[in-house]
Amino acid sequence: MITMNRISLIALMITSLLVLSMGCKSTSYSGFMRNNKAIHVDRPIFDIKGVRLSDSTVQLSFMTASTLRTVDRSIRYVDIFIGPDEDHLNDSIMVNPTMAGTPGSDETILFIGEGLWDTPAAKASRSAVAEVAVVTATDHLIFITAIEYQKAEPVDLRPFATAAGDSAIDIGVMAKRIFVPQGEYLPTSESFRVLISDGKGSVVWRSDAGLAFLSVVTLVEPQNANAIHRYVMPWDGRDLGGQKVPDGEYHADLIIPSRPKSYSASISFSWPPR
């Protein structure tokens, strides 16, 4: 990943036969991009996480589905123009694609990107605004998103809920290791827990119900920085009594039950899977 000012980026993009306007408001391109114009979308396609580091620079990262609802679905790359506010998007980060997930399943393949915002503007900022260009072979989409800085966590969790046929759903998280804190461990053989609630907030199913886990100390995966581990739990749409749940919206709490601190995320989904 390369951080540079806007003028340097334009020079590089021209060399690559990709020409961006100074405001990144209208982008024309040639070759495999078929001279299409950039389209602004009202909602962010994905969230960007910003973490303030000890040297006052900002680490940016995201994980998102690798495909869009476009003619050519696969994301080729992402460019981020960033600044302290929407009127000062003077720095840019070019993001090269990294993929992770289950081969052969678009729903569980993730497009992963990260970059360091290390200019004087980054160090002086308290929050940020980013104009993000997402490019496929046939489409160029742009969205604007606000970034509130977060505290760095040992593991970055991105939840997913994907259909596994007509009668089951895979619920889980993609866990990206940021750093390994001292003393982190799993106290039993249970490495991942899922609690599913209905629209009233009542728990209808949980993965640890009635199970006796071994009292064995293990490590939390992944262990290497920037590595990704897929935690997943299948659910067949039945409650703790074995009865089919009604159709509707459900909520899943996803937990890695580690010590001294657990890691968690949540996601809402529809049943039956669509």
Secondary structure, 3 states (H helix, E strand, C coil): CEEEEHHHHHHHHHHCCEEECCCCCCEEECHHHCCCCCEECCCCCCCCEEEECCCCCEEEEEEEECECCCCCCECCEEEEEEECCCCCCCEEEEECCEEECCCCCHHHCEEEEEEEECCHHHHHCCEEEEEEEEECCCCEEEEEEEEEEECCCCEEEEEEEEECCCCCEEEEEEEEECCCCCCCEECCCCCCEEEEECCCCCEEEECCCCCCCCCCCECCCCCCCCCEEEEEEEECCECCCCCECCCEEEEEEEEECCECCCEEEEEEEEECCC
